[in-house]
Amino acid sequence: MRISNVWQKPLPLLVAALSFLVFIVFSQQVNADMFSWFKKTELELSPEVNGTVTFNGKPIAGAKVLRLLTYSDKKFNDSTTTDEQGHFQLPVKTVKLRVSSMFDTAVTQNLVVEHANKQTDVWTAGTTNTLNYESVQKLLSSMKCELTSPEMRLEIPRGNPQSPPLGVASICTFEHDEVILEKELWK
């Protein structure tokens, strides 16, 4: 009677089977990251934005404030209009997107004021993956945007203390400017 080769060498087969099982178990996290883009994740693209718009120190009523947000190639735009005191407010902007931890994704925030047939950038920030930082939230919570002010380059902390500061361009001043690490005129 002849014995099959499978039964003659059980140890190598057992080792191979166990190796395969170990590989499957330890690769689950890699698979979860690799295929996470199939799931939609809720992301905050912008915190609530509150501010006032002035021109030569006088509040501007009826100016349109546009919030232009991008995540990769997707655009999420909304707008509001300033009241009689030049105040405007935009709510938190949260979206559900397919997100992959395998690739960096470009994320931008722009605030633009339309007044007297002119568009003025009052806030521009961009990075990869997210702009959901406490420093961004503090700055956008109370902005004073004088349309005649020069553009400044700001450096603010990111969510991770080991990351380099985030560069922002703005013409505004901020109630919570204590989070600004560095400020200089944009040249």
N, CA and C atoms as a LAMMPS dump frame, in Angstrom:
ITEM: TIMESTEP
0
ITEM: NUMBER OF ATOMS
561
ITEM: BOX BOUNDS ff ff ff
-5.0000000000000000e+02 5.0000000000000000e+02
-5.0000000000000000e+02 5.0000000000000000e+02
-5.0000000000000000e+02 5.0000000000000000e+02
ITEM: ATOMS id mol type element x y z
1 1 1 N 0.831 -1.161 0
2 1 2 C 0 0 0
3 1 3 C 0.888 1.24 0
4 2 1 N 0.491 2.178 -0.794
5 2 2 C 1.285 3.375 -0.985
6 2 3 C 0.717 4.514 -0.13
7 3 1 N 1.604 5.266 0.564
8 3 2 C 1.183 6.386 1.412
9 3 3 C 1.395 7.676 0.62
10 4 1 N 0.439 8.5 0.686
11 4 2 C 0.491 9.78 -0.041
12 4 3 C 1.644 10.646 0.475
13 5 1 N 2.203 11.493 -0.419
14 5 2 C 3.27 12.417 -0.033
15 5 3 C 2.813 13.403 1.033
16 6 1 N 1.539 13.736 1.062
17 6 2 C 1.012 14.689 2.043
18 6 3 C 1.198 14.14 3.445
19 7 1 N 0.953 12.836 3.614
20 7 2 C 1.045 12.242 4.946
21 7 3 C 2.483 11.877 5.294
22 8 1 N 3.371 11.803 4.344
23 8 2 C 4.753 11.449 4.633
24 8 3 C 5.51 12.623 5.25
25 9 1 N 5.113 13.871 4.919
26 9 2 C 5.843 15.035 5.414
27 9 3 C 4.857 16.018 6.057
28 10 1 N 4.284 15.662 7.199
29 10 2 C 3.291 16.545 7.802
30 10 3 C 3.891 17.809 8.404
31 11 1 N 5.112 17.778 8.88
32 11 2 C 5.712 18.932 9.527
33 11 3 C 5.846 20.137 8.579
34 12 1 N 6.402 19.959 7.379
35 12 2 C 6.48 21.113 6.467
36 12 3 C 5.1 21.672 6.104
37 13 1 N 4.128 20.794 5.925
38 13 2 C 2.78 21.276 5.622
39 13 3 C 2.171 22.018 6.799
40 14 1 N 2.395 21.517 8.001
41 14 2 C 1.887 22.171 9.197
42 14 3 C 2.524 23.547 9.365
43 15 1 N 3.834 23.626 9.156
44 15 2 C 4.539 24.91 9.24
45 15 3 C 4.005 25.878 8.192
46 16 1 N 3.793 25.416 6.99
47 16 2 C 3.267 26.272 5.926
48 16 3 C 1.869 26.768 6.27
49 17 1 N 1.024 25.877 6.786
50 17 2 C -0.342 26.264 7.143
51 17 3 C -0.335 27.287 8.274
52 18 1 N 0.499 27.055 9.298
53 18 2 C 0.584 28.012 10.412
54 18 3 C 1.151 29.352 9.95
55 19 1 N 2.139 29.317 9.098
56 19 2 C 2.705 30.563 8.552
57 19 3 C 1.645 31.353 7.801
58 20 1 N 0.841 30.661 7.025
59 20 2 C -0.234 31.317 6.284
60 20 3 C -1.238 31.949 7.247
61 21 1 N -1.606 31.242 8.296
62 21 2 C -2.545 31.788 9.282
63 21 3 C -1.971 33.009 9.997
64 22 1 N -0.697 32.945 10.376
65 22 2 C -0.044 34.092 11.024
66 22 3 C -0.031 35.282 10.076
67 23 1 N 0.288 35.032 8.82
68 23 2 C 0.287 36.106 7.822
69 23 3 C -1.089 36.752 7.719
70 24 1 N -2.138 35.951 7.67
71 24 2 C -3.509 36.475 7.56
72 24 3 C -3.855 37.319 8.773
73 25 1 N -3.548 36.821 9.971
74 25 2 C -3.886 37.55 11.201
75 25 3 C -3.154 38.882 11.263
76 26 1 N -1.839 38.882 11.008
77 26 2 C -1.069 40.111 11.126
78 26 3 C -1.286 41.073 9.962
79 27 1 N -1.79 40.605 8.878
80 27 2 C -2.017 41.504 7.747
81 27 3 C -3.402 42.143 7.781
82 28 1 N -4.213 41.79 8.775
83 28 2 C -5.562 42.372 8.851
84 28 3 C -5.509 43.884 8.977
85 29 1 N -4.579 44.422 9.782
86 29 2 C -4.474 45.875 9.928
87 29 3 C -4.058 46.504 8.606
88 30 1 N -3.125 45.887 7.904
89 30 2 C -2.714 46.394 6.599
90 30 3 C -3.902 46.375 5.643
91 31 1 N -4.646 45.261 5.656
92 31 2 C -5.83 45.185 4.793
93 31 3 C -6.852 46.232 5.173
94 32 1 N -7.048 46.467 6.472
95 32 2 C -8.016 47.469 6.91
96 32 3 C -7.615 48.844 6.4
97 33 1 N -6.303 49.182 6.494
98 33 2 C -5.844 50.468 5.98
99 33 3 C -5.949 50.531 4.464
100 34 1 N -5.572 49.443 3.814
101 34 2 C -5.543 49.416 2.361
102 34 3 C -6.941 49.566 1.769
103 35 1 N -7.939 48.98 2.405
104 35 2 C -9.286 49.005 1.865
105 35 3 C -10.204 49.983 2.596
106 36 1 N -9.629 50.841 3.472
107 36 2 C -10.454 51.78 4.219
108 36 3 C -11.128 52.801 3.303
109 37 1 N -10.605 52.99 2.107
110 37 2 C -11.211 53.964 1.204
111 37 3 C -12.583 53.512 0.718
112 38 1 N -12.939 52.246 0.952
113 38 2 C -14.283 51.786 0.606
114 38 3 C -15.328 52.371 1.559
115 39 1 N -14.916 52.651 2.811
116 39 2 C -15.832 53.191 3.812
117 39 3 C -15.84 54.711 3.736
118 40 1 N -16.991 55.308 4.023
119 40 2 C -17.056 56.763 4.127
120 40 3 C -16.801 57.154 5.577
121 41 1 N -15.986 58.179 5.734
122 41 2 C -15.625 58.691 7.045
123 41 3 C -16.095 60.13 7.152
124 42 1 N -16.591 60.512 8.32
125 42 2 C -17.016 61.888 8.52
126 42 3 C -15.79 62.731 8.845
127 43 1 N -15.592 63.803 8.075
128 43 2 C -14.461 64.706 8.255
129 43 3 C -14.951 66.129 8.443
130 44 1 N -14.309 66.849 9.344
131 44 2 C -14.576 68.276 9.487
132 44 3 C -13.609 69.009 8.564
133 45 1 N -14.152 69.646 7.534
134 45 2 C -13.309 70.406 6.601
135 45 3 C -13.074 71.828 7.078
136 46 1 N -14.007 72.354 7.9
137 46 2 C -13.853 73.699 8.429
138 46 3 C -14.633 73.824 9.73
139 47 1 N -14.027 74.482 10.719
140 47 2 C -14.797 74.775 11.926
141 47 3 C -15.77 75.919 11.633
142 48 1 N -16.571 76.275 12.62
143 48 2 C -17.431 77.446 12.474
144 48 3 C -16.548 78.666 12.266
145 49 1 N -16.985 79.565 11.389
146 49 2 C -16.229 80.776 11.082
147 49 3 C -17.086 81.975 11.476
148 50 1 N -16.508 82.875 12.28
149 50 2 C -17.168 84.111 12.69
150 50 3 C -16.219 85.265 12.448
151 51 1 N -16.737 86.343 11.885
152 51 2 C -15.874 87.488 11.66
153 51 3 C -16.638 88.722 11.263
154 52 1 N -15.878 89.79 11.086
155 52 2 C -16.426 91.043 10.565
156 52 3 C -15.559 91.492 9.41
157 53 1 N -16.204 92.179 8.467
158 53 2 C -15.513 92.712 7.295
159 53 3 C -15.672 94.228 7.32
160 54 1 N -14.519 94.919 7.194
161 54 2 C -14.532 96.378 7.147
162 54 3 C -13.733 96.861 5.947
163 55 1 N -14.007 98.099 5.555
164 55 2 C -13.251 98.764 4.493
165 55 3 C -12.943 100.161 5.002
166 56 1 N -11.656 100.466 5.154
167 56 2 C -11.208 101.722 5.761
168 56 3 C -11.842 101.93 7.137
169 57 1 N -11.949 100.845 7.886
170 57 2 C -12.452 100.897 9.256
171 57 3 C -13.957 100.903 9.408
172 58 1 N -14.697 100.946 8.305
173 58 2 C -16.159 100.978 8.372
174 58 3 C -16.723 99.613 8.007
175 59 1 N -17.708 99.137 8.792
176 59 2 C -18.308 97.836 8.486
177 59 3 C -18.942 97.827 7.102
178 60 1 N -18.827 96.694 6.426
179 60 2 C -19.425 96.527 5.097
180 60 3 C -20.661 95.641 5.246
181 61 1 N -21.806 96.2 4.914
182 61 2 C -23.054 95.422 4.93
183 61 3 C -23.281 94.843 3.536
184 62 1 N -23.776 93.624 3.47
185 62 2 C -24.149 93.017 2.197
186 62 3 C -23.009 92.455 1.377
187 63 1 N -21.805 92.351 1.961
188 63 2 C -20.69 91.719 1.237
189 63 3 C -20.883 90.208 1.269
190 64 1 N -20.552 89.569 0.191
191 64 2 C -20.656 88.104 0.129
192 64 3 C -19.348 87.497 0.615
193 65 1 N -19.448 86.534 1.536
194 65 2 C -18.281 85.819 2.042
195 65 3 C -18.394 84.376 1.545
196 66 1 N -17.437 83.988 0.73
197 66 2 C -17.418 82.629 0.164
198 66 3 C -16.427 81.773 0.937
199 67 1 N -16.841 80.552 1.252
200 67 2 C -15.926 79.569 1.846
201 67 3 C -15.716 78.489 0.788
202 68 1 N -14.482 78.373 0.335
203 68 2 C -14.116 77.414 -0.71
204 68 3 C -13.241 76.34 -0.078
205 69 1 N -13.77 75.133 0.005
206 69 2 C -13.069 74.019 0.641
207 69 3 C -12.827 72.926 -0.385
208 70 1 N -11.653 72.323 -0.329
209 70 2 C -11.386 71.181 -1.2
210 70 3 C -10.812 70.046 -0.365
211 71 1 N -11.136 68.843 -0.785
212 71 2 C -10.529 67.627 -0.271
213 71 3 C -10.239 66.785 -1.496
214 72 1 N -8.962 66.649 -1.832
215 72 2 C -8.545 66.001 -3.062
216 72 3 C -9.136 66.778 -4.236
217 73 1 N -9.912 66.13 -5.092
218 73 2 C -10.506 66.827 -6.235
219 73 3 C -11.964 67.216 -5.974
220 74 1 N -12.438 67.048 -4.741
221 74 2 C -13.825 67.374 -4.407
222 74 3 C -13.902 68.778 -3.818
223 75 1 N -14.895 69.538 -4.269
224 75 2 C -15.072 70.918 -3.808
225 75 3 C -16.348 71.027 -2.992
226 76 1 N -16.251 71.797 -1.91
227 76 2 C -17.383 72.028 -1.026
228 76 3 C -17.43 73.531 -0.751
229 77 1 N -18.292 74.235 -1.475
230 77 2 C -18.358 75.679 -1.375
231 77 3 C -19.686 76.107 -0.758
232 78 1 N -19.63 77.136 0.066
233 78 2 C -20.839 77.751 0.586
234 78 3 C -20.548 79.234 0.778
235 79 1 N -21.58 79.989 1.153
236 79 2 C -21.383 81.427 1.31
237 79 3 C -22.42 81.992 2.267
238 80 1 N -22.162 83.217 2.666
239 80 2 C -23.087 83.978 3.494
240 80 3 C -22.906 85.446 3.132
241 81 1 N -23.721 86.293 3.738
242 81 2 C -23.663 87.728 3.488
243 81 3 C -23.481 88.451 4.814
244 82 1 N -22.674 89.504 4.813
245 82 2 C -22.459 90.266 6.043
246 82 3 C -23.713 91.056 6.408
247 83 1 N -23.916 91.244 7.725
248 83 2 C -25.057 92.029 8.195
249 83 3 C -24.689 93.516 8.244
250 84 1 N -25.516 94.339 8.848
251 84 2 C -25.296 95.804 8.897
252 84 3 C -23.998 96.181 9.618
253 85 1 N -23.554 95.347 10.56
254 85 2 C -22.305 95.617 11.283
255 85 3 C -21.092 94.953 10.611
256 86 1 N -21.317 94.369 9.443
257 86 2 C -20.227 93.699 8.725
258 86 3 C -19.93 92.306 9.244
259 87 1 N -20.77 91.79 10.141
260 87 2 C -20.54 90.468 10.73
261 87 3 C -21.015 89.359 9.794
262 88 1 N -20.288 88.25 9.822
263 88 2 C -20.702 87.059 9.077
264 88 3 C -20.432 85.82 9.918
265 89 1 N -21.149 84.758 9.6
266 89 2 C -20.982 83.476 10.297
267 89 3 C -21.228 82.363 9.298
268 90 1 N -20.342 81.36 9.325
269 90 2 C -20.498 80.144 8.526
270 90 3 C -20.444 78.958 9.489
271 91 1 N -21.364 77.993 9.367
272 91 2 C -21.382 76.866 10.3
273 91 3 C -20.231 75.891 10.047
274 92 1 N -20.03 75.007 10.997
275 92 2 C -19.062 73.915 10.825
276 92 3 C -19.403 73.185 9.534
277 93 1 N -18.391 72.845 8.76
278 93 2 C -18.606 72.093 7.528
279 93 3 C -18.028 70.695 7.697
280 94 1 N -18.938 69.721 7.809
281 94 2 C -18.566 68.321 7.956
282 94 3 C -19.119 67.561 6.763
283 95 1 N -18.309 66.67 6.207
284 95 2 C -18.72 65.876 5.048
285 95 3 C -18.357 64.416 5.276
286 96 1 N -19.038 63.526 4.558
287 96 2 C -18.696 62.096 4.566
288 96 3 C -17.974 61.793 3.265
289 97 1 N -16.75 61.284 3.406
290 97 2 C -15.912 60.995 2.241
291 97 3 C -15.229 59.656 2.397
292 98 1 N -14.819 59.119 1.273
293 98 2 C -13.953 57.943 1.304
294 98 3 C -12.535 58.447 1.53
295 99 1 N -11.927 57.969 2.606
296 99 2 C -10.607 58.437 3.015
297 99 3 C -9.665 57.251 3.039
298 100 1 N -8.466 57.445 2.542
299 100 2 C -7.464 56.386 2.575
300 100 3 C -6.266 56.863 3.373
301 101 1 N -5.844 56.052 4.316
302 101 2 C -4.636 56.38 5.07
303 101 3 C -3.382 56.003 4.277
304 102 1 N -3.571 55.397 3.121
305 102 2 C -2.436 54.977 2.305
306 102 3 C -1.834 56.134 1.492
307 103 1 N -2.632 57.178 1.222
308 103 2 C -2.188 58.265 0.361
309 103 3 C -2.427 59.604 1.032
310 104 1 N -1.538 60.568 0.805
311 104 2 C -1.762 61.932 1.267
312 104 3 C -2.765 62.595 0.342
313 105 1 N -3.615 63.421 0.912
314 105 2 C -4.663 64.094 0.159
315 105 3 C -4.564 65.598 0.399
316 106 1 N -4.595 66.384 -0.666
317 106 2 C -4.542 67.84 -0.544
318 106 3 C -5.869 68.365 0.007
319 107 1 N -5.768 69.24 1.021
320 107 2 C -6.926 69.848 1.667
321 107 3 C -6.685 71.351 1.703
322 108 1 N -7.68 72.15 1.28
323 108 2 C -7.531 73.607 1.325
324 108 3 C -8.775 74.265 1.92
325 109 1 N -8.546 75.434 2.52
326 109 2 C -9.61 76.307 3.017
327 109 3 C -9.317 77.702 2.493
328 110 1 N -10.302 78.315 1.862
329 110 2 C -10.17 79.697 1.417
330 110 3 C -11.426 80.458 1.814
331 111 1 N -11.233 81.665 2.335
332 111 2 C -12.339 82.583 2.579
333 111 3 C -12.105 83.793 1.686
334 112 1 N -13.114 84.13 0.899
335 112 2 C -13.018 85.222 -0.066
336 112 3 C -14.193 86.164 0.167
337 113 1 N -13.913 87.471 0.184
338 113 2 C -14.968 88.471 0.317
339 113 3 C -15.182 89.143 -1.032
340 114 1 N -16.443 89.145 -1.479
341 114 2 C -16.82 89.86 -2.704
342 114 3 C -17.479 91.172 -2.295
343 115 1 N -16.854 92.28 -2.721
344 115 2 C -17.387 93.614 -2.385
345 115 3 C -16.968 94.586 -3.484
346 116 1 N -17.91 95.396 -3.933
347 116 2 C -17.656 96.414 -4.958
348 116 3 C -16.988 95.798 -6.19
349 117 1 N -17.534 94.69 -6.666
350 117 2 C -17.039 93.992 -7.853
351 117 3 C -15.586 93.547 -7.743
352 118 1 N -15.142 93.299 -6.526
353 118 2 C -13.774 92.84 -6.309
354 118 3 C -13.797 91.663 -5.338
355 119 1 N -12.919 90.692 -5.582
356 119 2 C -12.765 89.555 -4.674
357 119 3 C -11.447 89.7 -3.918
358 120 1 N -11.533 89.567 -2.59
359 120 2 C -10.348 89.676 -1.744
360 120 3 C -10.211 88.399 -0.923
361 121 1 N -9.063 87.745 -1.055
362 121 2 C -8.776 86.57 -0.226
363 121 3 C -8.486 87.071 1.181
364 122 1 N -9.245 86.579 2.17
365 122 2 C -9.011 86.992 3.552
366 122 3 C -8.372 85.878 4.387
367 123 1 N -8.424 84.623 3.909
368 123 2 C -7.837 83.479 4.621
369 123 3 C -7.542 82.392 3.604
370 124 1 N -6.328 81.874 3.607
371 124 2 C -5.956 80.76 2.745
372 124 3 C -5.067 79.813 3.537
373 125 1 N -5.494 78.554 3.603
374 125 2 C -4.703 77.532 4.288
375 125 3 C -4.803 76.243 3.492
376 126 1 N -3.731 75.485 3.497
377 126 2 C -3.741 74.207 2.8
378 126 3 C -2.669 73.288 3.34
379 127 1 N -2.972 72.008 3.309
380 127 2 C -2.036 71.005 3.793
381 127 3 C -2.45 69.652 3.224
382 128 1 N -1.961 68.588 3.809
383 128 2 C -2.385 67.255 3.405
384 128 3 C -3.206 66.61 4.519
385 129 1 N -4.227 65.9 4.113
386 129 2 C -5.076 65.041 4.936
387 129 3 C -6.124 65.739 5.798
388 130 1 N -5.779 66.774 6.564
389 130 2 C -6.782 67.419 7.406
390 130 3 C -6.319 68.795 7.853
391 131 1 N -7.269 69.677 8.102
392 131 2 C -7.003 70.984 8.698
393 131 3 C -7.81 71.114 9.987
394 132 1 N -8.079 70.02 10.627
395 132 2 C -8.893 69.998 11.828
396 132 3 C -7.999 70.226 13.046
397 133 1 N -7.44 71.431 13.174
398 133 2 C -6.528 71.759 14.257
399 133 3 C -7.203 72.732 15.211
400 134 1 N -6.843 72.638 16.476
401 134 2 C -7.372 73.563 17.479
402 134 3 C -6.984 75.004 17.145
403 135 1 N -5.769 75.211 16.631
404 135 2 C -5.319 76.566 16.292
405 135 3 C -6.157 77.173 15.166
406 136 1 N -6.527 76.379 14.161
407 136 2 C -7.386 76.868 13.073
408 136 3 C -8.755 77.239 13.641
409 137 1 N -9.288 76.395 14.496
410 137 2 C -10.598 76.652 15.101
411 137 3 C -10.578 77.951 15.894
412 138 1 N -9.533 78.174 16.682
413 138 2 C -9.453 79.401 17.484
414 138 3 C -9.38 80.64 16.592
415 139 1 N -8.539 80.596 15.574
416 139 2 C -8.383 81.77 14.712
417 139 3 C -9.667 82.091 13.951
418 140 1 N -10.327 81.065 13.417
419 140 2 C -11.537 81.31 12.628
420 140 3 C -12.762 81.622 13.486
421 141 1 N -12.645 81.517 14.8
422 141 2 C -13.798 81.78 15.669
423 141 3 C -14.081 83.265 15.821
424 142 1 N -13.087 84.112 15.58
425 142 2 C -13.301 85.555 15.72
426 142 3 C -12.263 86.312 14.894
427 143 1 N -12.648 86.629 13.641
428 143 2 C -11.751 87.294 12.699
429 143 3 C -12.221 88.735 12.473
430 144 1 N -11.259 89.622 12.294
431 144 2 C -11.569 90.998 11.891
432 144 3 C -10.808 91.233 10.596
433 145 1 N -11.557 91.351 9.5
434 145 2 C -10.945 91.408 8.172
435 145 3 C -11.116 92.802 7.577
436 146 1 N -10.061 93.582 7.638
437 146 2 C -10.02 94.915 7.034
438 146 3 C -9.493 94.724 5.61
439 147 1 N -10.348 95.05 4.631
440 147 2 C -10.006 94.757 3.231
441 147 3 C -8.811 95.548 2.708
442 148 1 N -8.41 96.615 3.407
443 148 2 C -7.247 97.387 2.963
444 148 3 C -5.953 96.93 3.63
445 149 1 N -6.028 95.945 4.509
446 149 2 C -4.83 95.45 5.212
447 149 3 C -3.932 94.657 4.27
448 150 1 N -2.622 94.7 4.518
449 150 2 C -1.716 93.878 3.708
450 150 3 C -1.838 92.403 4.111
451 151 1 N -1.488 91.542 3.177
452 151 2 C -1.542 90.11 3.452
453 151 3 C -0.35 89.711 4.323
454 152 1 N -0.656 88.917 5.339
455 152 2 C 0.366 88.419 6.256
456 152 3 C 0.528 86.919 6.072
457 153 1 N 1.725 86.46 6.329
458 153 2 C 2.002 85.023 6.368
459 153 3 C 2.087 84.64 7.83
460 154 1 N 1.272 83.651 8.222
461 154 2 C 1.223 83.207 9.611
462 154 3 C 1.702 81.766 9.701
463 155 1 N 2.325 81.432 10.793
464 155 2 C 2.629 80.043 11.092
465 155 3 C 1.891 79.685 12.365
466 156 1 N 1.113 78.594 12.285
467 156 2 C 0.33 78.158 13.437
468 156 3 C 0.605 76.682 13.694
469 157 1 N 0.386 76.245 14.947
470 157 2 C 0.653 74.834 15.253
471 157 3 C -0.348 73.897 14.592
472 158 1 N 0.135 72.72 14.232
473 158 2 C -0.727 71.655 13.706
474 158 3 C -1.242 70.822 14.871
475 159 1 N -2.063 69.844 14.552
476 159 2 C -2.612 68.961 15.569
477 159 3 C -1.541 68.111 16.245
478 160 1 N -0.503 67.743 15.514
479 160 2 C 0.578 66.927 16.035
480 160 3 C 1.758 67.842 16.377
481 161 1 N 2.166 67.91 17.663
482 161 2 C 3.256 68.813 18.052
483 161 3 C 4.58 68.539 17.339
484 162 1 N 4.79 67.312 16.851
485 162 2 C 6.04 66.99 16.148
486 162 3 C 6.028 67.476 14.699
487 163 1 N 4.867 67.861 14.173
488 163 2 C 4.769 68.332 12.792
489 163 3 C 5.232 69.781 12.694
490 164 1 N 5.782 70.153 11.548
491 164 2 C 6.161 71.56 11.372
492 164 3 C 4.915 72.434 11.357
493 165 1 N 5.056 73.736 11.662
494 165 2 C 3.889 74.629 11.679
495 165 3 C 3.204 74.705 10.312
496 166 1 N 1.935 75.039 10.343
497 166 2 C 1.148 75.223 9.13
498 166 3 C 1.264 76.674 8.691
499 167 1 N 1.534 76.906 7.414
500 167 2 C 1.58 78.248 6.869
501 167 3 C 0.2 78.683 6.384
502 168 1 N -0.209 79.885 6.762
503 168 2 C -1.506 80.449 6.401
504 168 3 C -1.268 81.849 5.861
505 169 1 N -2.072 82.272 4.887
506 169 2 C -2.036 83.646 4.401
507 169 3 C -3.355 84.302 4.789
508 170 1 N -3.293 85.532 5.336
509 170 2 C -4.516 86.217 5.751
510 170 3 C -4.292 87.717 5.828
511 171 1 N -5.37 88.473 5.649
512 171 2 C -5.334 89.921 5.866
513 171 3 C -6.017 90.267 7.185
514 172 1 N -6.498 89.278 7.897
515 172 2 C -7.305 89.488 9.095
516 172 3 C -6.452 89.557 10.353
517 173 1 N -7.057 90.116 11.4
518 173 2 C -6.524 90.001 12.749
519 173 3 C -7.468 89.063 13.494
520 174 1 N -6.979 88.521 14.601
521 174 2 C -7.726 87.463 15.278
522 174 3 C -7.776 87.715 16.776
523 175 1 N -8.938 87.432 17.366
524 175 2 C -9.079 87.57 18.81
525 175 3 C -8.123 86.62 19.535
526 176 1 N -7.94 85.435 18.992
527 176 2 C -7.083 84.428 19.621
528 176 3 C -5.734 84.33 18.911
529 177 1 N -5.053 85.462 18.756
530 177 2 C -3.779 85.438 18.035
531 177 3 C -2.638 84.853 18.867
532 178 1 N -2.934 84.446 20.117
533 178 2 C -1.899 83.813 20.931
534 178 3 C -1.44 82.481 20.339
535 179 1 N -2.229 81.886 19.451
536 179 2 C -1.823 80.619 18.83
537 179 3 C -0.869 80.825 17.656
538 180 1 N -0.719 82.05 17.195
539 180 2 C 0.177 82.319 16.062
540 180 3 C 1.618 82.227 16.538
541 181 1 N 2.396 81.379 15.877
542 181 2 C 3.802 81.181 16.239
543 181 3 C 4.692 82.25 15.601
544 182 1 N 4.355 82.64 14.382
545 182 2 C 5.153 83.623 13.659
546 182 3 C 4.266 84.377 12.688
547 183 1 N 4.568 85.665 12.499
548 183 2 C 3.777 86.501 11.596
549 183 3 C 4.733 87.416 10.827
550 184 1 N 4.531 87.495 9.519
551 184 2 C 5.346 88.431 8.721
552 184 3 C 4.552 88.873 7.504
553 185 1 N 4.882 90.044 6.995
554 185 2 C 4.231 90.544 5.778
555 185 3 C 4.528 89.61 4.631
556 186 1 N 3.489 89.343 3.824
557 186 2 C 3.662 88.52 2.63
558 186 3 C 4.363 89.368 1.584
559 187 1 N 5.43 88.841 1.024
560 187 2 C 6.209 89.642 0.068
561 187 3 C 5.991 89.177 -1.329
